[in-house]
Amino acid sequence: MTIVANTVVELNQVTKEYPGGVAALRGVDLRIERGELLAIVGPSGSGKSTLLHIVGTLDRPTAGTVAIAGHDVAALSDRRLSALRARHIGFVFQSFHLVSGVTAQDNVAEGLLYSGLARAERRRRAATALERVGLGDRMHHRPHELSGGQRQRVAIARAVVGEPDLLLADEPTGALDSASGEAVMQLLHDLNADGATIAVITHDGEIAGALPRQVRIRDGRIVEDARTTPEDAQARPEDAETMPLEPAGGEDQCRATD
């Protein structure tokens, strides 16, 4: 497969099937260029979580080709694929996944655990990442001492501390109140303005509509790939939601085909 310069993700005719003949993805083509900010949006059962797993190299497709930062995933052993994931992809999840007994700084430093850096350097970079997300004064706090929005900021700092080529944010506001959710989305916009490539996986059409690109998925197929200017998003906020909603946290109860 020919990889275009500055293409971070390229999927070509990707299909994912599970035992029993369940097709979670059906011939998906997707390209994400360096510096993009986009939403992958769809209702429960649409295939968006499976697409997250494929793009994040957490799973391999049944058919089709996947390239991440110019690397053909099919050509990599599981060990090399894990190394690719650690170097090129950062993850942010709805439930934070922070280690409860350690400080924010050490939680972020864990994002560099397989980098080969000395512990002191990992902690120094973690402190810088926390400053970047506005938590320089909370780096010695443990997760239970932080609000939900602050914990998600720690998770984002951990995801970006290694400067990955791609940040995948899976329902990043799903466990937050509206004010904290808006602050987290603003942080993602700010990181993107600094050059980060970010894909937000969401069921929320309003969140998707506020991003420059919306990739809509239904029944395992991409049904729309649209781009929105900031003026469009501000002019028609009430029209942003074009997909049905599911309850916050619904992803966790959905099977793998979501």
C-alpha positions in Angstrom: 0.0 0.0 0.0 1.3 3.5 -0.9 1.5 5.8 2.1 1.0 9.5 1.5 3.4 11.8 3.3 1.9 13.1 6.5 -0.8 10.5 6.6 -1.1 9.2 10.2 -3.8 6.6 9.6 -4.9 4.9 6.4 -7.5 2.2 6.2 -8.3 0.5 2.9 -11.4 -1.7 2.6 -11.2 -2.8 6.2 -13.6 -5.5 7.4 -13.8 -7.0 10.9 -15.9 -10.1 11.5 -16.5 -12.0 14.7 -17.5 -15.6 15.2 -21.1 -16.3 14.3 -20.9 -14.2 11.2 -21.1 -10.8 12.9 -19.6 -8.1 10.7 -18.6 -5.1 12.8 -16.9 -3.3 10.0 -17.7 -3.6 6.3 -15.2 -2.2 3.8 -14.1 0.9 5.7 -11.9 3.4 4.0 -10.4 6.1 6.2 -7.5 8.5 6.0 -6.4 10.8 8.8 -3.8 13.4 8.0 -1.3 14.9 10.5 -2.7 17.8 12.4 -6.4 16.9 11.9 -9.1 17.1 14.6 -12.0 14.8 13.8 -14.9 13.0 15.4 -15.8 9.3 14.7 -19.5 9.4 15.6 -22.3 6.9 15.6 -24.9 5.3 17.8 -24.5 2.1 19.9 -23.8 -0.9 17.7 -22.6 1.2 14.8 -19.0 -0.2 14.8 -17.2 2.9 16.1 -15.6 1.0 19.0 -14.4 -1.7 16.7 -13.0 1.1 14.5 -11.2 2.5 17.5 -9.6 -0.9 18.2 -8.5 -1.2 14.6 -7.0 2.3 14.4 -5.5 1.9 17.8 -3.9 -1.4 16.8 -5.6 -3.2 19.7 -7.1 -5.6 17.1 -6.4 -6.7 13.6 -8.8 -6.6 10.7 -10.3 -9.7 9.1 -9.6 -8.2 5.7 -8.2 -5.0 4.2 -5.1 -3.0 5.1 -4.2 -0.7 8.0 -1.2 1.6 8.1 -0.2 3.7 11.1 2.4 6.5 10.7 3.5 4.8 7.5 3.8 1.3 9.0 1.8 -1.6 7.5 0.2 -3.3 10.5 -0.1 -6.6 8.8 3.7 -6.8 8.4 4.4 -6.4 12.1 4.7 -9.1 14.8 2.7 -8.7 18.0 5.8 -7.4 19.7 6.6 -4.9 17.1 2.9 -3.9 16.9 3.0 -3.2 20.7 6.1 -1.0 20.2 4.4 0.9 17.4 1.3 1.5 19.6 3.5 2.7 22.5 5.4 5.1 20.3 2.8 6.4 17.9 -0.6 6.3 19.6 -2.0 7.8 22.8 -5.3 6.8 24.4 -7.8 8.7 26.5 -10.8 6.8 27.9 -14.1 7.8 29.5 -13.1 6.1 32.8 -9.7 7.7 33.1 -7.8 4.5 34.0 -5.5 6.2 36.5 -3.6 4.3 39.2 -5.3 5.3 42.4 -2.3 5.1 44.8 0.2 7.3 43.0 0.4 11.0 42.2 -0.7 12.7 39.0 2.9 13.2 38.0 3.7 9.5 38.4 0.5 8.5 36.5 1.6 10.6 33.6 5.1 9.3 33.8 3.7 5.8 33.2 3.0 6.9 29.7 6.7 6.8 29.1 7.3 3.5 30.9 8.5 1.7 27.7 10.4 4.7 26.2 13.8 3.7 27.6 14.1 7.0 29.4 15.4 7.2 33.0 12.8 7.6 35.7 14.0 11.1 36.5 13.5 12.2 32.9 10.1 10.5 32.7 9.0 12.4 35.7 10.4 15.7 34.3 8.5 15.2 31.1 5.4 14.3 33.1 5.6 17.6 35.0 5.9 19.5 31.7 2.8 17.6 30.3 0.8 18.5 33.4 1.7 22.1 33.1 0.6 21.9 29.5 -2.9 20.7 30.5 -3.2 23.3 33.3 -2.4 21.0 36.2 1.0 22.2 37.2 -0.3 22.9 40.7 -1.8 19.4 41.1 1.0 17.1 40.1 1.5 15.7 43.6 -2.2 15.1 44.1 -3.6 11.5 43.9 -6.6 10.7 41.8 -9.1 10.8 44.7 -7.9 14.3 45.5 -8.9 15.5 42.0 -12.2 16.4 40.3 -13.5 14.3 37.4 -12.4 17.0 34.9 -8.9 17.2 36.5 -8.6 13.4 36.4 -9.4 13.5 32.7 -6.8 16.2 32.2 -4.2 13.9 33.9 -5.3 11.1 31.5 -4.8 13.4 28.5 -1.4 14.5 29.8 -0.4 10.8 30.1 -1.6 10.2 26.5 0.4 13.1 25.0 3.5 13.0 27.1 5.3 10.9 24.6 4.2 13.2 21.7 2.4 10.4 19.8 1.4 10.8 16.1 -2.2 10.2 17.0 -4.4 10.8 20.1 -7.5 8.6 20.3 -10.1 10.0 22.8 -12.9 7.5 23.4 -16.0 9.3 24.9 -13.7 11.7 26.8 -16.5 13.7 28.3 -18.9 10.8 29.0 -18.2 10.7 32.8 -18.1 14.4 33.3 -20.6 17.2 34.0 -21.2 19.6 31.2 -18.8 22.3 32.4 -16.0 19.9 32.9 -16.8 18.3 29.5 -16.6 21.6 27.8 -13.2 22.3 29.4 -11.9 19.0 28.3 -13.0 19.6 24.7 -11.4 23.0 24.8 -8.2 21.4 25.9 -8.3 19.0 22.9 -8.9 21.9 20.6 -5.9 23.7 22.2 -3.7 20.6 21.8 -4.7 20.3 18.2 -3.8 24.0 17.6 -0.4 23.1 18.9 -0.1 20.4 16.2 -1.6 17.2 17.8 -3.6 14.8 15.6 -6.8 13.9 17.5 -9.7 11.6 16.8 -12.6 11.8 19.2 -14.9 8.7 19.3 -18.3 9.7 20.4 -22.1 9.0 20.2 -22.8 12.7 20.9 -23.6 14.5 17.7 -23.3 17.9 19.4 -19.6 17.2 20.3 -19.0 15.9 16.8 -20.6 18.9 15.2 -18.2 21.2 17.0 -15.2 19.5 15.4 -13.7 20.4 12.0 -14.4 16.9 10.5 -17.1 14.3 11.3 -16.8 10.7 10.2 -20.3 9.2 10.7 -20.5 5.4 11.0 -23.6 3.2 11.0 -23.9 -0.6 10.7 -20.2 -1.0 10.2 -20.0 1.4 7.3 -18.9 5.0 7.0 -22.0 6.8 5.8 -20.7 10.4 5.8 -17.4 12.1 6.0 -18.0 15.9 6.3 -16.0 18.9 7.2 -17.3 21.9 9.2 -15.8 25.4 9.5 -15.8 27.1 12.9 -18.4 29.5 11.5 -20.7 26.6 10.6 -20.4 25.1 14.1 -21.2 28.4 15.8 -24.0 29.3 13.4 -26.0 26.0 13.8 -25.3 24.5 17.2 -28.8 23.2 17.4 -28.4 21.2 14.2 -25.1 19.6 15.2 -26.7 16.5 16.6 -27.8 14.3 13.8 -27.3 10.9 15.5 -29.5 9.4 18.2 -28.0 9.5 21.7 -27.3 6.7 24.1 -26.9 7.1 27.8 -23.4 8.2 29.0 -21.4 5.1 29.8 -23.5 3.0 27.4 -20.3 2.0 25.5 -19.2 0.0 28.5 -22.2 -2.2 28.2 -22.1 -2.7 24.5 -20.6 -5.7 22.8 -17.6 -5.5 20.6 -19.5 -4.6 17.5 -20.1 -1.0 18.8 
